[in-house]
């Protein structure tokens, strides 16, 4: 039986090999082109986002009116805020945008002749870094003193009656409540990493309790909430460790005034602040 028709000749085999090689080259070029296109798109999106934020921040600073901006791209990038003291920034503040793994983060920046800041950090205990993990998200642009504060609305879910708690700074003070909590979380992380002792961590906890009581204990704070100081009771909890801080548990509950919740950028830690009114039933316990 003649099987010549079933045989593959050398020229045919070469043609098949060349065809396969050509396809592999084309696929490689297509993938490379797609990668370049994607990178170019991310850069263009980053520049557009930074330009929009520059306009929004200057508008808030000049008008004194808070605004909101919705960040839609690029994913897995971040905003980094720096000043002339710790970077090559020539302005009082610089807002830069970069990929999450870019340690320098100084290729695409806008300069401001006033302070721009954020209480959010890309890691516990840090600030002035806003990651783009989940998109879109709303960014609150707030006039604060002579500067501008950026706050990710996804990290601050608050009752309107107590929306000023986290950013509240008593007269004569420089740090607000959220800054105190960030500092404590940094000490807690240092304790977990065995960088500080249990005694030092306990001291940090006691200091935070005193500071919180001092902040909530001022008449100007209770006045903002419309409650007499002796009738205001506060509770602060850090989750998931359940670090609890409170003014007193020995009181007659007369209802909730409001509450605030923050989820930090690690997606694990939350700070719950609960404000209640009531009547003391004995000595105040801290």
Beta strands, then each sheet from edge to edge (+ up, - down):
strand 1: 67-71
strand 2: 77-82
strand 3: 93-99
strand 4: 108-112
strand 5: 116-118
strand 6: 129-131
strand 7: 137-144
strand 8: 147-152
strand 9: 157-158
strand 10: 232-239
strand 11: 243-246
strand 12: 251-263
strand 13: 270-280
sheet 1: 1+ 7- 8+ 5+
sheet 2: 4+ 3- 2+ 6-
sheet 3: 9+ 12- 13+ 10- 11+
end
